[in-house]
Amino acid sequence: MAPVSLVVIGAGQRGTGYARWALSHPTRAKVAGVAEPREVRRARFAAEHGIAAEHAASDWRQLADRGRIADAVLICTQDRMHAEPAEAFAALGYHILLEKPMAPDEAACRRIVAAVENARVMLAVGHVMRYMPYTQAVKEVVDSGQLGDIMSVQHLEPVGFWHQAHSYVRGNWRRADLAATMLMAKSCHDLDWLQYILGRAPLRVSSFGSLTHFTAANRPAGAADRCVACAVEASCPYSAPRLYRDLLDQGRHRWPLSAVIEDFSSAALDEALRDGPYGRCVYACDNDVVDHQVVALEFPGATTATFTMTAFSKAADRQTRLFGTRAELTGDGQTIRVYDFLTRAERLITPAPAGPMTAAHGHGGGDAGLMDAFTTAVATGDPALIRSGPRESLASHLAVFAAERARLNGTVETIPPHPELRRALFRTGPGPSRPIRPGGR
Ligand SMILES: NC(=O)c1ccc[n+]([C@@H]2O[C@H](COP(=O)([O-])OP(=O)(O)OC[C@H]3O[C@@H](n4cnc5c(N)ncnc54)[C@H](O)[C@@H]3O)[C@@H](O)[C@H]2O)c1
């Protein structure tokens, strides 16, 4: 079977990472084109993949103007730049891997689903947690029925103090109007994961949370607008020089340092800390997304769940407890423990180690798992290999929108029943009514 050909829209952190999977799996996929406005990124990416000059564009529209030059497209632009290219490349007949969130508003998410279904192309949304070996191990336990009926769920996303400061106070996802809400930007993964593990979409949600700590009101006396000029930097846990200099000194030339500087030199870092967004005091930024939030959910079958995201933790993997009528499952992102009420014995499950759930480590095998599933689906024309298709991804995005409405309005939101989504979740329905286009051109 010929390798699947890909074009990449946005040669940033995600686009570069997915494309490297292709480099290390040359029999499976080959990158044939790129669109990226930043010259240094485009040139580096084109050289790494041997992309012909005519297929290296500075804007996705230029690449789209060339018609269908590959089997599939990886759309890895920022959150507010997903829907337009997704609609355009679907109309051209490309199969699509679209980074999450699909889009920051419900109408655009629905337009994407309509576009891929009308064009009869496959869509895989970047819900990489569905593809982690750890997730598969949790799902196997749940689907086996060992837990009995799951009555309660407790799920925690400990974002971590430095990760929050990097991405959600100083960085690209600090403001909902520039990117998405915190729940959508970070925790759409978590609501999607709960839906996937339980095999059903929630019915009702409520939520509380706010931006409380990373505000001007908490700025310490004597703090400057930039860490490099700050008299109290040494006592601040959120010091930018400490975070990024340590990474540079340790030679960790990848995310998050790669979001701050292109050239991994001390001079480039000095300049970024002096002039760039990542050198700002965390109490003097233009951020507005929440730094802690809780969501309460009710699922069909009277299952209740709570989800907590917090900035105020050691950066760690997600932690989950599933409380069933016959057993309790505890998972910390690496190992799973199942305590059986009948035998009173605890079973330890250790899925093949795939590393931490962070972007720097490929999300615990999730990034590679998604690329593996997506390229195989395109090569074989089998959309069933994609676990994060249009309808299940739309369903979990709808839960996020509902939770955010609940937080803002102080309401309990009922998520309207979507029979077509529920069929897709349980894979009992007919799926798309028309056949999927074959992978090859
Ligand atoms: N699945 C995950 O777990 C995960 C993790 C992190 C980020 N993300 C999502 O992935 C997406 C990309 O994030 P990132 O960190 O790689 O961002 P990034 O900023 O590093 O990369 C985006 C790239 O798009 C480029 N771009 C801008 N305009 C363009 C245009 N008109 N045509 C082509 N390219 C254009 C930018 O120059 C940039 O290089 C975001 O939506 C983000 O939320 C997903």
The ligand as a Gaussian input file, in Angstrom:
#p B3LYP/6-31G(d) Opt

LIG

0 1
 N       -4.628000      17.810000      20.695000
 C       -3.973000      18.415000      21.667000
 O       -3.788000      17.874000      22.744000
 C       -3.472000      19.821000      21.469000
 C       -2.401000      20.293000      22.229000
 C       -1.976000      21.595000      22.018000
 C       -2.614000      22.394000      21.080000
 N       -3.685000      21.913000      20.381000
 C       -4.393000      22.725000      19.386000
 O       -3.650000      22.688000      18.168000
 C       -3.800000      23.925000      17.471000
 C       -2.425000      24.480000      17.139000
 O       -1.697000      24.702000      18.337000
 P       -0.119000      24.946000      18.289000
 O        0.366000      24.962000      19.693000
 O        0.514000      24.017000      17.321000
 O       -0.093000      26.441000      17.720000
 P        1.095000      27.193000      16.985000
 O        0.803000      28.625000      17.139000
 O        2.404000      26.643000      17.437000
 O        0.890000      26.775000      15.457000
 C       -0.074000      27.322000      14.613000
 C        0.617000      27.682000      13.329000
 O       -0.361000      28.117000      12.380000
 C        0.262000      29.091000      11.586000
 N       -0.698000      29.869000      10.798000
 C       -1.273000      31.053000      11.121000
 N       -2.028000      31.503000      10.091000
 C       -1.951000      30.562000       9.113000
 C       -2.484000      30.466000       7.794000
 N       -3.278000      31.431000       7.289000
 N       -2.201000      29.388000       7.044000
 C       -1.396000      28.418000       7.534000
 N       -0.834000      28.451000       8.774000
 C       -1.120000      29.516000       9.551000
 C        1.035000      29.928000      12.611000
 O        2.032000      30.741000      12.014000
 C        1.617000      28.833000      13.495000
 O        2.918000      28.436000      13.112000
 C       -4.620000      24.842000      18.384000
 O       -5.951000      24.848000      17.967000
 C       -4.476000      24.201000      19.741000
 O       -5.564000      24.448000      20.613000
 C       -4.095000      20.641000      20.539000

